[in-house]
């Protein structure tokens, strides 16, 4: 069933009840680990753009960013558990670290290169503005920027479910997972895009809270995206039906008790 983003968000809110606090803790833990790893390299930076220290810093940040996908996917494991069973198992946060880290890092490295290619027009726009100062060139740069942004969105919508596929198919290679992710979103990219776009207002509000609001917004976005994955996979109807059967049946009320 092709559920609209509004319906998926409604289900997500229900799934998050009773699980929000643990998800926030997991989110803080993952970001804290990344920050602690990055901190020593940040202290190496200086004001000389291409100094040895700065080059080491940039390389380290790139590698840390790629490796951090393992912790992000750990959070998606939690969200899959909540979506499928209604329960959160914190041990699943570390599942990718123990069993799937290499595939995830390779997948992120490939996607990083693809994103760079998509952003090439934006880099061209920056170069044009830097070297030329004419109205025509500014318009050209604007056009290139729009193309680069459109390509970036297309890449994110095309490969946005890759990590879910890797989680659910441990025996698959990275290339198999990428191909499967492309097939899953075929015919659903527009719906995926509109769903992600609907969170723009919430991300804006996080700015007003100095970023603190992201602690609530991010789990909401992740759970909704997880439900979208289950929906396009054709699993969500079965999941919801099974969850409904597992709900406790209310005790019948004896009318004579009110006599």
C-alpha positions as CSV (number, residue, x, y, z in Angstrom):
1,X,0.0,0.0,0.0
2,X,1.4,3.4,-1.0
3,X,0.8,5.5,2.1
4,X,1.2,9.2,2.0
5,X,3.8,10.9,4.1
6,X,1.1,12.2,6.4
7,X,-0.1,8.7,7.2
8,X,3.5,7.5,7.7
9,X,4.2,10.3,10.1
10,X,1.0,9.5,12.1
11,X,2.2,5.9,12.5
12,X,5.7,7.1,13.4
13,X,4.3,9.3,16.2
14,X,2.5,6.2,17.6
15,X,5.6,4.1,17.4
16,X,7.7,6.6,19.2
17,X,5.5,6.8,22.2
18,X,7.4,5.3,25.1
19,X,10.6,5.0,23.0
20,X,11.5,8.7,22.5
21,X,13.8,9.0,25.6
22,X,15.9,6.0,24.6
23,X,16.2,7.1,21.0
24,X,17.3,10.6,22.2
25,X,19.9,8.9,24.4
26,X,21.2,6.8,21.5
27,X,21.4,9.9,19.3
28,X,23.4,11.9,21.9
29,X,25.7,8.9,22.5
30,X,26.5,8.5,18.8
31,X,27.2,12.2,18.3
32,X,29.2,12.4,21.5
33,X,31.4,9.5,20.3
34,X,32.0,11.2,16.9
35,X,32.8,14.5,18.6
36,X,35.3,12.9,21.0
37,X,37.1,11.2,18.1
38,X,37.3,14.4,16.1
39,X,38.4,16.6,19.0
40,X,42.2,15.8,18.9
41,X,42.3,16.6,15.2
42,X,40.3,19.9,15.7
43,X,43.0,21.0,18.2
44,X,45.6,20.6,15.5
45,X,44.1,23.3,13.2
46,X,45.9,26.6,12.6
47,X,45.4,29.7,10.5
48,X,47.7,28.5,7.6
49,X,45.2,27.0,5.0
50,X,47.5,24.2,3.6
51,X,49.7,23.5,6.6
52,X,50.5,19.9,7.4
53,X,48.3,20.1,10.5
54,X,45.3,21.3,8.5
55,X,45.7,18.7,5.8
56,X,45.8,16.0,8.5
57,X,42.7,17.5,10.0
58,X,40.7,17.6,6.8
59,X,41.7,14.0,5.9
60,X,40.8,12.8,9.5
61,X,37.4,14.6,9.3
62,X,36.7,12.9,6.0
63,X,37.5,9.5,7.3
64,X,35.6,10.1,10.5
65,X,32.6,11.2,8.6
66,X,32.6,8.1,6.4
67,X,33.1,5.8,9.4
68,X,30.4,7.5,11.5
69,X,27.8,6.0,9.2
70,X,28.2,2.8,11.3
71,X,26.7,4.6,14.3
72,X,24.0,6.2,12.2
73,X,23.0,2.8,10.8
74,X,23.0,1.5,14.4
75,X,20.2,4.0,15.1
76,X,18.3,2.8,12.0
77,X,18.5,-0.7,13.5
78,X,16.8,0.6,16.5
79,X,14.1,2.2,14.4
80,X,13.5,-1.0,12.4
81,X,13.0,-2.8,15.7
82,X,10.5,-0.3,16.9
83,X,8.6,-0.3,13.5
84,X,8.4,-4.1,13.4
85,X,7.9,-5.0,17.0
86,X,7.0,-1.8,18.8
87,X,9.9,-2.5,21.1
88,X,13.4,-1.0,21.3
89,X,16.4,-3.2,21.9
90,X,19.4,-1.0,22.7
91,X,21.8,-3.8,21.9
92,X,20.9,-3.4,18.2
93,X,22.6,0.0,18.2
94,X,26.0,-1.8,18.2
95,X,25.0,-4.5,15.7
96,X,26.6,-2.7,12.7
97,X,29.8,-2.2,14.7
98,X,30.1,-5.9,15.4
99,X,29.0,-7.5,12.2
100,X,28.5,-5.0,9.3
101,X,31.0,-2.2,9.6
102,X,33.1,-2.9,6.5
103,X,30.2,-3.0,4.1
104,X,28.7,0.1,5.6
105,X,32.0,2.1,5.3
106,X,32.4,0.9,1.7
107,X,28.9,1.9,0.9
108,X,29.3,5.3,2.4
109,X,32.6,5.9,0.6
110,X,30.9,5.1,-2.8
111,X,27.9,7.4,-1.9
112,X,30.4,10.1,-0.9
113,X,32.0,10.0,-4.3
114,X,28.5,10.0,-6.0
115,X,27.5,13.1,-3.9
116,X,30.7,14.9,-4.9
117,X,30.0,14.3,-8.6
118,X,26.4,15.6,-8.1
119,X,27.9,18.7,-6.4
120,X,30.4,19.4,-9.2
121,X,28.1,22.0,-10.9
122,X,28.0,23.9,-7.5
123,X,31.8,23.9,-7.4
124,X,31.8,25.2,-11.0
125,X,29.5,28.0,-9.9
126,X,31.8,29.0,-7.0
127,X,34.8,29.1,-9.4
128,X,32.9,31.3,-11.9
129,X,31.9,33.8,-9.2
130,X,35.5,33.9,-8.0
131,X,37.2,34.5,-11.4
132,X,34.5,36.5,-13.2
133,X,32.4,39.5,-12.1
134,X,29.8,39.9,-14.8
135,X,26.0,39.6,-14.8
136,X,26.1,36.9,-17.4
137,X,28.5,34.8,-15.4
138,X,26.5,35.3,-12.2
139,X,23.4,33.9,-14.0
140,X,25.5,31.0,-15.3
141,X,26.7,30.3,-11.7
142,X,23.1,30.5,-10.5
143,X,22.0,28.0,-13.1
144,X,24.8,25.6,-12.2
145,X,24.0,25.9,-8.5
146,X,20.4,24.9,-9.2
147,X,21.5,21.9,-11.3
148,X,23.9,20.8,-8.6
149,X,21.2,21.0,-5.9
150,X,18.7,19.1,-8.1
151,X,21.3,16.4,-8.7
152,X,22.1,16.2,-5.0
153,X,18.4,15.7,-4.2
154,X,18.1,13.1,-6.9
155,X,21.1,11.2,-5.5
156,X,19.6,11.3,-1.9
157,X,16.2,10.1,-3.1
158,X,17.8,7.3,-5.3
159,X,20.1,5.9,-2.6
160,X,18.2,6.9,0.5
161,X,17.2,3.4,1.5
162,X,20.6,1.7,0.9
163,X,21.4,1.2,4.6
164,X,18.1,-0.4,5.3
165,X,18.8,-2.9,2.5
166,X,22.2,-3.7,3.9
167,X,20.8,-4.2,7.4
168,X,18.1,-6.7,6.1
169,X,20.4,-8.6,3.7
170,X,23.6,-9.5,5.5
171,X,24.8,-11.8,2.7
172,X,24.5,-9.2,-0.1
173,X,27.4,-7.2,-1.4
174,X,27.4,-3.4,-1.4
175,X,26.7,-3.2,-5.1
176,X,23.7,-5.6,-4.7
177,X,22.4,-3.4,-2.0
178,X,22.8,-0.2,-4.1
179,X,21.0,-1.8,-7.0
180,X,18.2,-3.0,-4.7
181,X,17.8,0.5,-3.2
182,X,17.5,2.0,-6.6
183,X,14.7,-0.6,-7.5
184,X,12.9,0.0,-4.3
185,X,12.4,3.7,-4.8
186,X,11.6,3.4,-8.5
187,X,8.2,5.1,-8.9
188,X,8.3,6.4,-5.3
189,X,11.0,9.2,-5.5
190,X,8.5,12.0,-5.7
191,X,6.6,10.6,-2.7
192,X,9.9,10.2,-0.8
193,X,10.9,13.7,-1.7
194,X,7.7,15.3,-0.5
195,X,7.8,13.4,2.7
196,X,11.4,14.6,3.5
197,X,10.4,18.1,2.4
198,X,7.6,18.1,4.9
199,X,10.1,18.2,7.7
200,X,11.7,21.5,6.6
201,X,9.6,23.5,9.0
202,X,10.7,21.3,11.9
203,X,14.4,21.7,11.0
204,X,13.9,25.5,10.8
205,X,12.3,25.4,14.3
206,X,15.4,23.6,15.6
207,X,17.4,26.8,14.8
208,X,15.2,28.7,17.1
209,X,16.0,26.3,19.9
210,X,19.8,26.6,19.2
211,X,19.8,23.1,17.8
212,X,18.3,21.4,20.9
213,X,15.1,20.6,19.0
214,X,17.0,18.2,16.8
215,X,16.9,15.7,19.6
216,X,13.2,15.3,19.0
217,X,13.1,15.9,15.3
218,X,15.8,13.5,14.2
219,X,14.1,10.3,15.8
220,X,10.8,11.4,14.2
221,X,12.4,11.8,10.7
222,X,14.3,8.4,11.1
223,X,11.2,6.5,12.2
224,X,9.1,8.0,9.3
225,X,11.9,7.1,6.8
226,X,12.0,3.6,8.3
227,X,8.2,3.2,7.8
228,X,8.6,4.5,4.2
229,X,11.2,1.7,3.6
230,X,8.8,-0.9,4.9
231,X,6.0,0.5,2.9
232,X,7.8,0.4,-0.5
233,X,9.1,-3.0,0.4
234,X,5.6,-4.2,0.8
235,X,6.1,-5.2,4.5
236,X,4.3,-2.5,6.3
237,X,0.8,-3.9,6.0
238,X,1.9,-7.2,7.5
239,X,3.8,-5.5,10.2
240,X,0.8,-3.4,11.3
241,X,-1.5,-6.4,11.1
242,X,0.8,-8.4,13.3
243,X,1.2,-5.5,15.8
244,X,-2.5,-5.2,15.9
245,X,-2.9,-8.9,16.8
246,X,-0.4,-8.6,19.6
247,X,-2.2,-5.7,21.3
248,X,-4.0,-6.9,24.4
249,X,-7.7,-7.3,24.1
250,X,-9.6,-5.2,26.6
251,X,-11.5,-7.2,29.3
252,X,-15.2,-7.3,28.7
253,X,-17.2,-5.2,31.1
254,X,-19.8,-7.1,33.1
255,X,-23.0,-5.0,33.1
256,X,-24.2,-6.4,36.3
257,X,-21.3,-4.8,38.1
258,X,-23.0,-1.5,37.7
259,X,-26.3,-2.8,39.1
